[in-house]
Amino acid sequence: MAEIQKIEFTQVAGQAPAADTLRLIAGNISGNRSVLLVISSMKNRPMLGADTIFSALPAGSSGAAWRTIAMLSEVVPAKLQWDVAPSANGDSEIAFGKPGGAINALMLRSASGTMRALSSAYPLQSFSEPRFARSAAHPPDWLTAVVDNRTCVAFPLGTPSAQCRTLGECAQGLLVHYGPGFAFIFKTVVPGPVRGNLIAPGRLHSAMLDAELRPTGPPAEIFDGTIFEFDADVIKGKLVVLATTPRGVVIASEPSPRAKFLSREYEVPATLTSPAVAGSASGKAILAALDSSGSGPARVVTTEVAIP
């Protein structure tokens, strides 16, 4: 079990919109190398449906204001599951599950607002938990999603009509460019109390894949405790994984492919959701999350820590 330490998250300065989900994106954004906080906020329309507004703020900024970067309008008033990544021209593109009642289609919104259905070849399957592959090179080349709440698949973004590839059974999955191929980070569900919007507890695993997403070895457990949600990135050559736990957060790092993960758990006196991690200019890990422990809207909180 990882050593328990204390960590302090600080509320982001400025008046943030009420947030449902948070992500961090790092890259050349609008011509500058930076890390952005991106949040979504859903608002029901008076007559029918809902609007989801996406707002962004540079991480670590002291005087900048949140700015709207996109808005999605849907007839079904449901909170979107989504992810964001820098596009080829330095703007941002958004992947999301389009609410359809029993079946959610997988969609990609470009920076210009153009929509592309990624799951049109699978009209009878429902897609959730979309995540862009994490990579130092942009735009991302793969997008993962969970089909019918049980199997993670990957769609190649460079080939619009290509078939998806099955990665394995899990509740959440994320591809990270690492070494000669990919690390596949995934969560499997275990019994226990849920968190937030019915976020089930689970176990955190990693599997190495080659450049064609074929397994190159058996999966391994990253952390031997319970987790809820996770994020991952490569920082200074290390694979770094952040996950929320019943006691706070755990940070795990792998110095090289197939090496043993080093983990450190931090106690946090708050209920955190939407954990996100990215590398800072100093080589530390920027951590961000939503603090929903109060009675009002969730607060955007961040901190910066050394990698284990």
C-alpha positions in Angstrom: 0.0 0.0 0.0 1.2 3.5 -0.8 2.4 5.7 2.0 -0.2 8.2 3.1 0.8 11.8 3.1 -1.1 15.1 3.1 -1.6 17.4 0.1 -3.4 20.7 -0.2 -5.4 21.7 -3.3 -6.1 25.4 -3.9 -9.2 26.8 -5.5 -8.5 28.4 -8.9 -8.6 32.2 -8.8 -11.4 33.9 -10.7 -15.1 33.2 -11.0 -15.4 29.8 -12.6 -18.7 28.7 -14.1 -20.5 25.8 -12.4 -18.5 22.8 -13.5 -19.7 19.2 -14.3 -16.5 17.8 -15.7 -12.8 18.9 -15.8 -9.9 18.1 -18.1 -6.3 19.3 -18.6 -4.8 19.7 -22.0 -1.1 20.4 -22.7 0.5 21.4 -26.0 0.9 24.3 -28.4 -2.4 26.1 -27.9 -3.0 29.2 -29.9 0.7 29.3 -30.7 2.0 29.0 -27.1 3.2 26.0 -25.1 0.8 25.9 -22.2 -1.5 23.8 -20.0 -5.2 24.6 -20.0 -8.0 23.8 -17.6 -11.2 23.0 -19.5 -14.5 22.5 -17.8 -18.1 21.8 -18.9 -21.3 23.2 -17.5 -24.8 22.0 -18.6 -27.8 24.3 -18.6 -31.3 23.1 -19.4 -33.1 25.1 -22.0 -36.6 26.4 -21.1 -38.5 24.4 -23.8 -36.5 21.4 -24.8 -33.0 20.0 -24.4 -29.8 21.4 -22.8 -26.7 23.4 -23.7 -23.2 22.3 -22.6 -20.8 25.2 -22.4 -17.0 24.5 -22.4 -14.8 27.1 -20.7 -11.0 27.3 -20.5 -8.3 28.9 -18.3 -4.5 28.7 -18.4 -3.3 26.6 -15.5 -1.5 28.7 -12.9 -2.8 32.0 -14.2 -3.4 34.7 -11.7 -5.4 37.3 -13.6 -6.9 35.6 -16.6 -10.6 35.1 -16.9 -12.4 31.9 -18.0 -13.3 32.0 -21.7 -15.9 30.1 -23.6 -14.3 27.8 -26.2 -17.3 25.8 -27.4 -21.0 25.0 -26.9 -23.0 21.9 -27.7 -26.8 21.8 -27.8 -28.6 18.5 -27.4 -32.3 17.6 -27.5 -31.8 15.0 -24.7 -31.0 17.0 -21.5 -28.2 14.8 -20.2 -24.7 15.6 -18.9 -22.2 14.8 -21.6 -19.2 12.5 -21.2 -16.4 14.2 -23.2 -12.7 14.8 -23.6 -10.7 17.6 -25.3 -7.3 17.8 -27.1 -5.3 20.3 -29.1 -6.0 20.2 -32.8 -3.4 20.5 -35.6 -3.7 24.3 -35.8 -3.4 24.8 -32.0 -7.1 25.1 -31.3 -9.1 22.4 -29.5 -11.4 19.6 -30.6 -13.9 17.8 -28.4 -15.0 14.1 -28.4 -18.3 13.3 -26.7 -21.1 10.8 -26.4 -24.2 12.2 -28.0 -27.1 11.5 -25.7 -29.8 9.4 -27.4 -31.6 7.8 -24.5 -30.6 4.1 -24.5 -27.9 4.5 -27.2 -25.2 7.2 -27.3 -23.3 7.9 -30.5 -19.6 8.8 -30.4 -19.0 12.2 -31.9 -16.0 14.5 -32.7 -16.3 18.3 -32.8 -13.5 20.1 -34.6 -12.3 23.5 -33.6 -14.3 25.1 -36.4 -17.5 23.4 -35.1 -17.8 20.7 -37.7 -19.3 17.5 -36.4 -18.2 13.9 -37.4 -19.8 10.7 -36.2 -17.1 8.2 -35.3 -19.5 5.4 -34.4 -21.8 5.4 -37.5 -20.7 1.9 -38.4 -22.1 0.7 -35.0 -25.6 2.2 -34.8 -26.9 -0.3 -32.2 -24.1 0.1 -29.7 -23.8 2.8 -27.0 -20.5 4.6 -26.4 -19.3 6.3 -23.1 -16.1 7.5 -21.5 -14.4 9.0 -24.6 -10.7 9.8 -24.2 -8.1 11.0 -26.6 -4.8 9.2 -26.6 -2.3 11.2 -24.6 0.7 12.2 -26.6 3.4 14.8 -27.0 2.5 14.9 -30.7 -0.7 16.5 -31.7 -3.4 16.0 -32.9 -4.1 12.7 -31.2 -4.2 9.6 -33.4 -6.6 7.4 -31.4 -9.8 7.9 -29.4 -10.9 5.3 -26.9 -14.5 4.7 -25.6 -16.3 2.1 -23.7 -19.0 0.1 -25.6 -22.2 -0.9 -23.8 -20.5 -0.2 -20.4 -18.2 -3.1 -20.6 -15.6 -3.1 -23.4 -13.0 -0.5 -24.3 -12.3 0.1 -28.0 -10.1 2.5 -29.9 -11.0 4.5 -33.1 -8.2 5.7 -35.4 -8.8 9.4 -35.9 -6.9 9.7 -39.2 -9.1 7.2 -41.0 -12.8 8.3 -40.8 -14.4 5.0 -41.9 -11.9 2.6 -40.1 -13.2 -0.1 -37.8 -12.6 0.2 -34.1 -10.2 -2.1 -32.3 -11.0 -3.9 -29.1 -8.7 -3.3 -26.1 -10.4 -5.2 -23.3 -13.2 -5.3 -20.8 -13.2 -2.4 -18.3 -15.2 0.6 -17.1 -12.7 3.3 -18.2 -9.7 3.2 -20.5 -7.0 5.5 -21.7 -4.1 5.2 -24.2 -0.8 6.9 -23.5 2.0 7.0 -26.1 4.9 5.5 -24.1 8.1 3.8 -25.3 7.8 2.1 -28.7 4.0 1.7 -28.4 1.3 2.6 -25.8 0.4 2.1 -22.2 -3.3 1.1 -21.8 -4.4 2.4 -18.4 -7.8 1.0 -17.4 -10.2 0.6 -14.4 -12.2 -2.5 -13.5 -15.2 -2.2 -11.2 -15.3 -3.7 -7.7 -18.2 -3.7 -5.2 -18.5 -0.7 -2.8 -20.0 2.8 -2.2 -20.2 5.0 -5.3 -18.9 8.6 -5.5 -20.4 11.7 -7.1 -22.7 10.9 -10.1 -22.7 7.2 -9.5 -18.9 6.8 -10.0 -18.2 3.1 -9.1 -15.1 2.1 -7.2 -12.6 0.0 -9.0 -9.0 -1.2 -9.4 -6.4 0.5 -11.6 -4.4 -1.5 -14.2 -1.8 -1.0 -17.0 -1.0 -3.1 -20.1 1.7 -2.5 -22.7 0.6 -2.4 -26.3 2.7 -2.1 -29.5 2.2 0.6 -32.1 -0.7 -1.4 -33.6 -2.4 -1.7 -30.2 -1.5 -5.4 -29.8 -0.7 -6.6 -26.3 3.0 -7.2 -25.6 2.6 -8.6 -22.1 0.1 -9.3 -19.4 -1.7 -6.5 -17.6 -0.4 -5.4 -14.1 -2.1 -3.7 -11.2 -0.8 -0.1 -10.7 -2.1 0.5 -7.2 -3.4 -2.1 -4.7 -6.2 0.0 -3.3 -9.6 1.3 -4.5 -9.8 4.1 -7.0 -12.7 6.0 -8.6 -11.4 8.0 -11.6 -8.0 8.4 -13.2 -5.9 10.3 -15.7 -2.4 9.8 -17.1 0.4 11.4 -19.0 4.1 11.1 -19.7 6.1 13.7 -17.8 9.9 13.9 -18.2 9.9 10.4 -19.7 7.9 8.8 -16.9 4.4 7.4 -17.2 2.5 9.3 -14.5 -1.0 8.2 -13.3 -3.3 10.2 -11.0 -6.4 8.6 -9.5 -9.0 9.6 -6.8 -9.3 7.2 -3.8 -11.6 7.1 -0.8 -8.9 8.9 1.2 -7.8 11.4 -1.4 -5.6 10.9 -4.4 -2.8 8.5 -5.5 0.0 9.4 -7.8 1.9 6.5 -9.5 4.9 6.7 -11.8 6.7 4.1 -14.0 10.2 5.2 -14.9 10.4 3.0 -18.0 8.1 0.5 -19.7 7.4 -2.6 -17.6 9.3 -1.2 -14.6 7.7 -1.3 -11.2 5.2 1.5 -10.5 6.1 3.7 -7.6 3.0 5.1 -5.9 2.3 7.7 -3.2 -1.2 8.3 -1.7 -2.2 11.7 -0.4 -5.0 12.4 2.1 -7.4 15.1 0.9 -10.3 16.3 3.2 -12.6 16.8 0.2 -14.6 14.8 -2.3 -12.7 15.1 -5.6 -14.0 14.2 -9.1 -12.6 14.6 -12.6 -8.9 14.2 -11.7 -6.5 15.4 -14.3 -2.7 15.5 -14.6 -0.2 17.2 -16.9 3.5 18.2 -16.7 4.6 21.6 -15.6 7.5 23.6 -17.0 9.5 22.6 -14.0 9.0 18.9 -14.5 6.5 18.5 -11.7 3.0 17.2 -12.0 0.1 19.6 -12.2 -2.9 18.1 -10.6 -6.5 19.4 -11.1 -9.9 18.2 -10.0 -13.4 19.3 -9.0 -14.1 19.6 -5.3 -17.8 18.7 -4.8 -17.7 18.4 -1.0 -19.6 21.6 -0.4 -23.3 22.4 -0.8 -22.9 24.7 -3.9 -21.4 24.1 -7.3 -18.1 22.1 -7.6 -15.0 24.2 -7.2 -12.0 23.9 -9.6 -8.9 23.1 -7.5 -5.3 22.5 -8.4 -1.9 21.8 -6.9 1.7 20.9 -8.1 3.7 18.0 -6.7 7.0 16.2 -7.4 6.7 12.9 -9.2 7.3 9.8 -7.1 
